[in-house]
C-alpha cells in the first residue's frame, strides 16, 4: 500500500494523525554505512559520534558492561476498537573506552580485490597503492589475508600475522595485474575460508572491492549472510561507474558492513583505512535486542537489523559494534484494537559479547506499557514526535533508494515523483519532533531537494548522472541502520 493510499484511508485518518500515517508502510532493510562526502571523493563516509540518548514519552533504557541503549515506542496510547501502526525505535551504543591502545581489538582482515580486465590502468594502480598503505598501517600482530579474483579467485596471501609477511606480501601486491572477467562469489568464498583460520577472539572482517558486476547476485548474497552468521562482517566498495550499486549494496546489507562508492580508485585507501579502524576498535560482538510482544500486537517489519520472529518473540540481530558506534533499528508493529480501557506490556532486553570473550552480557529494560483508550485526543497527545521522525526518516531513505534506481534506469519522472513524496512526508514529520530531530529532518529534506535537482537537470546516461545515482543510493543506504542525517 502506498503512502498516498494511506492518506485516503478513513480508518487511518480516524485513528492516526498524518504524522503517523506516512510511516504505515515498512520493509526489512538491513544496512547502514555513513552518508556524507569524504575528502578525496569517498561519497559515503562520515565520522559517527552518537548523541546522548534521551528518553521519550514511552521509553526504557538498559546498560551493562560495554554497551547501553534504549527502546522507545511511538505511542503511549492507541485507540480502542481499531488497529494502529506503532513503531519501536531501538538503539544500542557500544561504550567509548579510554586510549587507542585500550580499545584496540585483535583483528583478522581479508581484502578481496577485483583484478578483472576492467580494473586495468589507474584503478589497479590505485588498488595496489591502497592495499600497500593498508599493510603499512596494520600492526605486526594483526592478521591479514589477500584474495584476488577475476574469472577465478586466488589466495595471494593466506591468513598470517602482518609482521611476518609485510615485506614479501608487499612485493606480491606490487605485481598484481588486471585481466579477465568478474567472479564475485569466488572471491567472497575464498576470503571467508581464509578467515576460518583466525584465532579465537579476533574480530573478523571481509572487505570486497569491485568495479564491475556479474550475474551471481543471489549466490553472493548467500555467502555474505553465511559469513555474518559465522561472525564475519562483510563490507563492499564499488569503484567507477560500471558496477551495480544494488548488488554491491546488498552484499553489505547481508554482511552487516559498510557500502561506499567512489568514482575512481584514488579514495580506496580512505575506505580501507576506515575499515581497519572500525575493525580494530570493535568492542562488542553478536549484539542482539529481544522484544517480547504482548497479546494483540503483531510484528510487521524491521529496518536496521535481521529480525528473527518466533511467536510473540522478536530477536533483532545487529552483529558487531565499534567503540562509540550507535545502531538504530526501527520496528513497525500493529496494535490490534481492544475494547474499553486496557493496557499491554512490552518486555525488552539486550545481549552481547565483549570482544575476545565468550561470556554473554545481558541488560534488561524496564517494561513499557501501551494503553487502549476511547479518547482520540489522548492518542494524539501520547505520540512521540522523535520516534515518528526516526521512522519517517528510515522509510524515506528506503524509498529514495528506489528513486535512485529508477533514475539510473532512465525513469526520471518516477525518480522525481518518489522524491517529491519523500519531501512531503518529511515535511509532515518535521512538525512534531523536538529540535534535534527536526534538524535531522531538515538535513534530509535538503539532500532530497538536491537529488531532485540532479534528477531533472542531469542525463542519467551521462557520467555525472551515473555517479549521482550511485552516490544517492550509498547515501540513503547509510541511513537505514545508523542515524546520519
HUMO-V431023 format. One record per residue. N is the residue number from 0. RES is the residue in one letter. OMEGA is omega as a letter, one per 30 degrees, with the letter a starting at -180 (* if undefined). Layout:
n:N res:RES omega:OMEGA
n:N res:RES omega:OMEGA
//
This chain:
n:0 res:X omega:a
n:1 res:X omega:l
n:2 res:X omega:l
n:3 res:X omega:l
n:4 res:X omega:l
n:5 res:X omega:l
n:6 res:X omega:a
n:7 res:X omega:a
n:8 res:X omega:l
n:9 res:X omega:a
n:10 res:X omega:a
n:11 res:X omega:a
n:12 res:X omega:a
n:13 res:X omega:a
n:14 res:X omega:a
n:15 res:X omega:l
n:16 res:X omega:a
n:17 res:X omega:a
n:18 res:X omega:l
n:19 res:X omega:a
n:20 res:X omega:a
n:21 res:X omega:a
n:22 res:X omega:a
n:23 res:X omega:l
n:24 res:X omega:a
n:25 res:X omega:l
n:26 res:X omega:l
n:27 res:X omega:l
n:28 res:X omega:a
n:29 res:X omega:a
n:30 res:X omega:l
n:31 res:X omega:l
n:32 res:X omega:a
n:33 res:X omega:a
n:34 res:X omega:a
n:35 res:X omega:a
n:36 res:X omega:l
n:37 res:X omega:l
n:38 res:X omega:a
n:39 res:X omega:l
n:40 res:X omega:l
n:41 res:X omega:a
n:42 res:X omega:l
n:43 res:X omega:l
n:44 res:X omega:l
n:45 res:X omega:l
n:46 res:X omega:a
n:47 res:X omega:l
n:48 res:X omega:a
n:49 res:X omega:l
n:50 res:X omega:l
n:51 res:X omega:l
n:52 res:X omega:a
n:53 res:X omega:a
n:54 res:X omega:l
n:55 res:X omega:a
n:56 res:X omega:a
n:57 res:X omega:a
n:58 res:X omega:l
n:59 res:X omega:a
n:60 res:X omega:l
n:61 res:X omega:l
n:62 res:X omega:l
n:63 res:X omega:a
n:64 res:X omega:l
n:65 res:X omega:a
n:66 res:X omega:l
n:67 res:X omega:a
n:68 res:X omega:a
n:69 res:X omega:l
n:70 res:X omega:a
n:71 res:X omega:l
n:72 res:X omega:a
n:73 res:X omega:a
n:74 res:X omega:l
n:75 res:X omega:a
n:76 res:X omega:l
n:77 res:X omega:a
n:78 res:X omega:l
n:79 res:X omega:l
n:80 res:X omega:l
n:81 res:X omega:l
n:82 res:X omega:a
n:83 res:X omega:l
n:84 res:X omega:l
n:85 res:X omega:a
n:86 res:X omega:l
n:87 res:X omega:l
n:88 res:X omega:a
n:89 res:X omega:l
n:90 res:X omega:l
n:91 res:X omega:a
n:92 res:X omega:l
n:93 res:X omega:a
n:94 res:X omega:l
n:95 res:X omega:l
n:96 res:X omega:a
n:97 res:X omega:a
n:98 res:X omega:l
n:99 res:X omega:a
n:100 res:X omega:a
n:101 res:X omega:a
n:102 res:X omega:a
n:103 res:X omega:a
n:104 res:X omega:l
n:105 res:X omega:a
n:106 res:X omega:l
n:107 res:X omega:a
n:108 res:X omega:l
n:109 res:X omega:l
n:110 res:X omega:a
n:111 res:X omega:a
n:112 res:X omega:l
n:113 res:X omega:l
n:114 res:X omega:l
n:115 res:X omega:a
n:116 res:X omega:a
n:117 res:X omega:l
n:118 res:X omega:a
n:119 res:X omega:l
n:120 res:X omega:a
n:121 res:X omega:a
n:122 res:X omega:a
n:123 res:X omega:l
n:124 res:X omega:l
n:125 res:X omega:l
n:126 res:X omega:l
n:127 res:X omega:a
n:128 res:X omega:a
n:129 res:X omega:l
n:130 res:X omega:l
n:131 res:X omega:l
n:132 res:X omega:l
n:133 res:X omega:a
n:134 res:X omega:a
n:135 res:X omega:a
n:136 res:X omega:a
n:137 res:X omega:l
n:138 res:X omega:a
n:139 res:X omega:a
n:140 res:X omega:l
n:141 res:X omega:l
n:142 res:X omega:a
n:143 res:X omega:l
n:144 res:X omega:l
n:145 res:X omega:l
n:146 res:X omega:l
n:147 res:X omega:l
n:148 res:X omega:l
n:149 res:X omega:l
n:150 res:X omega:l
n:151 res:X omega:a
n:152 res:X omega:a
n:153 res:X omega:l
n:154 res:X omega:l
n:155 res:X omega:l
n:156 res:X omega:l
n:157 res:X omega:a
n:158 res:X omega:a
n:159 res:X omega:l
n:160 res:X omega:a
n:161 res:X omega:a
n:162 res:X omega:a
n:163 res:X omega:a
n:164 res:X omega:a
n:165 res:X omega:a
n:166 res:X omega:a
n:167 res:X omega:l
n:168 res:X omega:l
n:169 res:X omega:l
n:170 res:X omega:l
n:171 res:X omega:l
n:172 res:X omega:a
n:173 res:X omega:a
n:174 res:X omega:a
n:175 res:X omega:l
n:176 res:X omega:a
n:177 res:X omega:l
n:178 res:X omega:l
n:179 res:X omega:a
n:180 res:X omega:a
n:181 res:X omega:l
n:182 res:X omega:a
n:183 res:X omega:l
n:184 res:X omega:l
n:185 res:X omega:l
n:186 res:X omega:l
n:187 res:X omega:a
n:188 res:X omega:l
n:189 res:X omega:l
n:190 res:X omega:l
n:191 res:X omega:l
n:192 res:X omega:l
n:193 res:X omega:a
n:194 res:X omega:l
n:195 res:X omega:a
n:196 res:X omega:a
n:197 res:X omega:l
n:198 res:X omega:l
n:199 res:X omega:l
n:200 res:X omega:l
n:201 res:X omega:l
n:202 res:X omega:a
n:203 res:X omega:a
n:204 res:X omega:l
n:205 res:X omega:l
n:206 res:X omega:a
n:207 res:X omega:a
n:208 res:X omega:l
n:209 res:X omega:l
n:210 res:X omega:a
n:211 res:X omega:l
n:212 res:X omega:l
n:213 res:X omega:a
n:214 res:X omega:a
n:215 res:X omega:a
n:216 res:X omega:a
n:217 res:X omega:l
n:218 res:X omega:l
n:219 res:X omega:l
n:220 res:X omega:l
n:221 res:X omega:l
n:222 res:X omega:l
n:223 res:X omega:l
n:224 res:X omega:l
n:225 res:X omega:l
n:226 res:X omega:l
n:227 res:X omega:a
n:228 res:X omega:l
n:229 res:X omega:l
n:230 res:X omega:l
n:231 res:X omega:l
n:232 res:X omega:l
n:233 res:X omega:l
n:234 res:X omega:a
n:235 res:X omega:l
n:236 res:X omega:l
n:237 res:X omega:a
n:238 res:X omega:l
n:239 res:X omega:a
n:240 res:X omega:a
n:241 res:X omega:a
n:242 res:X omega:l
n:243 res:X omega:a
n:244 res:X omega:l
n:245 res:X omega:l
n:246 res:X omega:a
n:247 res:X omega:l
n:248 res:X omega:a
n:249 res:X omega:l
n:250 res:X omega:l
n:251 res:X omega:l
n:252 res:X omega:a
n:253 res:X omega:l
n:254 res:X omega:l
n:255 res:X omega:l
n:256 res:X omega:a
n:257 res:X omega:l
n:258 res:X omega:l
n:259 res:X omega:l
n:260 res:X omega:l
n:261 res:X omega:a
n:262 res:X omega:l
n:263 res:X omega:a
n:264 res:X omega:a
n:265 res:X omega:a
n:266 res:X omega:l
n:267 res:X omega:a
n:268 res:X omega:l
n:269 res:X omega:l
n:270 res:X omega:a
n:271 res:X omega:l
n:272 res:X omega:l
n:273 res:X omega:l
n:274 res:X omega:l
n:275 res:X omega:a
n:276 res:X omega:a
n:277 res:X omega:a
n:278 res:X omega:a
n:279 res:X omega:a
n:280 res:X omega:l
n:281 res:X omega:a
n:282 res:X omega:l
n:283 res:X omega:a
n:284 res:X omega:l
n:285 res:X omega:l
n:286 res:X omega:a
n:287 res:X omega:l
n:288 res:X omega:a
n:289 res:X omega:l
n:290 res:X omega:l
n:291 res:X omega:a
n:292 res:X omega:l
n:293 res:X omega:l
n:294 res:X omega:a
n:295 res:X omega:l
n:296 res:X omega:a
n:297 res:X omega:l
n:298 res:X omega:l
n:299 res:X omega:a
n:300 res:X omega:l
n:301 res:X omega:l
n:302 res:X omega:l
n:303 res:X omega:l
n:304 res:X omega:l
n:305 res:X omega:l
n:306 res:X omega:l
n:307 res:X omega:a
n:308 res:X omega:l
n:309 res:X omega:a
n:310 res:X omega:a
n:311 res:X omega:a
n:312 res:X omega:l
n:313 res:X omega:l
n:314 res:X omega:a
n:315 res:X omega:a
n:316 res:X omega:a
n:317 res:X omega:l
n:318 res:X omega:a
n:319 res:X omega:l
n:320 res:X omega:l
n:321 res:X omega:a
n:322 res:X omega:a
n:323 res:X omega:a
n:324 res:X omega:l
n:325 res:X omega:l
n:326 res:X omega:l
n:327 res:X omega:l
n:328 res:X omega:l
n:329 res:X omega:a
n:330 res:X omega:l
n:331 res:X omega:a
n:332 res:X omega:l
n:333 res:X omega:l
n:334 res:X omega:a
n:335 res:X omega:a
n:336 res:X omega:l
n:337 res:X omega:l
n:338 res:X omega:l
n:339 res:X omega:l
n:340 res:X omega:l
n:341 res:X omega:a
n:342 res:X omega:l
n:343 res:X omega:a
n:344 res:X omega:l
n:345 res:X omega:l
n:346 res:X omega:l
n:347 res:X omega:l
n:348 res:X omega:a
n:349 res:X omega:l
n:350 res:X omega:l
n:351 res:X omega:l
n:352 res:X omega:l
n:353 res:X omega:l
n:354 res:X omega:l
n:355 res:X omega:a
n:356 res:X omega:l
n:357 res:X omega:a
n:358 res:X omega:l
n:359 res:X omega:l
n:360 res:X omega:l
n:361 res:X omega:l
n:362 res:X omega:a
n:363 res:X omega:l
n:364 res:X omega:l
n:365 res:X omega:a
n:366 res:X omega:l
n:367 res:X omega:a
n:368 res:X omega:l
n:369 res:X omega:a
n:370 res:X omega:l
n:371 res:X omega:a
n:372 res:X omega:l
n:373 res:X omega:a
n:374 res:X omega:a
n:375 res:X omega:a
n:376 res:X omega:l
n:377 res:X omega:l
n:378 res:X omega:a
n:379 res:X omega:a
n:380 res:X omega:a
n:381 res:X omega:l
n:382 res:X omega:l
n:383 res:X omega:a
n:384 res:X omega:a
n:385 res:X omega:l
n:386 res:X omega:l
n:387 res:X omega:a
n:388 res:X omega:l
n:389 res:X omega:a
n:390 res:X omega:l
n:391 res:X omega:a
n:392 res:X omega:a
n:393 res:X omega:a
n:394 res:X omega:l
n:395 res:X omega:l
n:396 res:X omega:l
n:397 res:X omega:l
n:398 res:X omega:a
n:399 res:X omega:l
n:400 res:X omega:l
n:401 res:X omega:l
n:402 res:X omega:l
n:403 res:X omega:l
n:404 res:X omega:l
n:405 res:X omega:l
n:406 res:X omega:a
n:407 res:X omega:l
n:408 res:X omega:l
n:409 res:X omega:a
n:410 res:X omega:a
n:411 res:X omega:a
n:412 res:X omega:l
n:413 res:X omega:l
n:414 res:X omega:a
n:415 res:X omega:l
n:416 res:X omega:l
n:417 res:X omega:a
n:418 res:X omega:l
n:419 res:X omega:l
n:420 res:X omega:l
n:421 res:X omega:l
n:422 res:X omega:l
n:423 res:X omega:a
n:424 res:X omega:l
n:425 res:X omega:l
n:426 res:X omega:l
n:427 res:X omega:l
n:428 res:X omega:a
n:429 res:X omega:a
n:430 res:X omega:a
n:431 res:X omega:a
n:432 res:X omega:l
n:433 res:X omega:a
n:434 res:X omega:a
n:435 res:X omega:l
n:436 res:X omega:l
n:437 res:X omega:l
n:438 res:X omega:l
n:439 res:X omega:l
n:440 res:X omega:l
n:441 res:X omega:a
n:442 res:X omega:l
n:443 res:X omega:l
n:444 res:X omega:l
n:445 res:X omega:l
n:446 res:X omega:a
n:447 res:X omega:l
n:448 res:X omega:l
n:449 res:X omega:l
n:450 res:X omega:a
n:451 res:X omega:l
n:452 res:X omega:l
n:453 res:X omega:a
n:454 res:X omega:a
n:455 res:X omega:a
n:456 res:X omega:a
n:457 res:X omega:l
n:458 res:X omega:a
n:459 res:X omega:a
n:460 res:X omega:a
n:461 res:X omega:l
n:462 res:X omega:l
n:463 res:X omega:l
n:464 res:X omega:l
n:465 res:X omega:l
n:466 res:X omega:a
n:467 res:X omega:l
n:468 res:X omega:a
n:469 res:X omega:l
n:470 res:X omega:l
n:471 res:X omega:l
n:472 res:X omega:a
n:473 res:X omega:a
n:474 res:X omega:a
n:475 res:X omega:l
n:476 res:X omega:a
n:477 res:X omega:a
n:478 res:X omega:a
n:479 res:X omega:a
n:480 res:X omega:l
n:481 res:X omega:l
n:482 res:X omega:a
n:483 res:X omega:a
n:484 res:X omega:*
//
